[in-house]
Amino acid sequence: MTPVTDICDEFSDHLQIAEPIFTDFGGVLDFAGPISTVKCFEDNSLVRIALEEPGEGRVLIVDGGASDRCALLGDNVAQLAIDNGWAGILVYGCIRDSADISQMDVAVKALNTHPKKSFKKNTGERDVPVRFAGITFMPGDWIYADLDGVVVSESELSL
């Protein structure tokens, strides 16, 4: 993947650049792909449902409202992303099983960790625009992420 710094150098006028609030937790440190979203609060039911679907290289953006009271992703759900071909997961909230996830072939960025699992009430929304970290994530837009940051473009970029 082209480094995010190079993408910024070439396309900065056409990008949304996320505030630097995320930590890398996965065994893969960069990802790119079309965006799919889940908006949920302390309930990861729709996260699991999304990652059970064929990812086809997409990136799942999870707007968890920045809750620090439970985790929205653990190792079992992260394994679904691997098994189903997702390019990465960005969580505006917490994850758990971070030691295991760090050894997995998956890219995961999140705000923090929390040991408590989320509720399972099947609440939330799928593939709706979500806004956090100073940018709006639109389903179908493209995200590029690595150790240097996260950027979003309305279309796929090539250098």
C-alpha positions, 0 to 999 in steps of 0.5 A: 500500500502507498504510505499515507504520507505520500497520499497526503503529499499528492492529494491533500486538497481532496482528502479528509484527514482524521485527528490522531486519536487511534491506536493500532492493535492488529497484527497488520498495520496498514489498510485501504478499501471502500468504507462500510459503517456500523453506528452502535453504542455499547452493542456490537451485534451489528459489528458481528453481523457486518463482519460475517458478510463477505468483506470484499476488501472493504473496511468496517468503520464502527462509530461506537460513540467513543464509549469507554465502558465496554469493548465493541470488538474482540478476538472472535469477531476480529477472526470473522474479518479475517475469514471473510476478507475485510481489509481492516476495522476502525473502531471509535470506541474500545476493543478487547483481547488486544494481545491476541488481536496483535498476533492476528492477520488483521488491521485494527485501529481503536481508541483504547481497550476495555475488558468488558464485552458489549451488550447484544440487543441488535441495536444500531444502524448499518451503512449510514454516514458517521462523523468522528475524529474530525471527518465524515465517513461515507459508505463507499468512500475510500479509507487509507490508514497506516502508522502515520494516520487515517485519510478518507477520499471520495474515490479510490486513489492511485499513485 
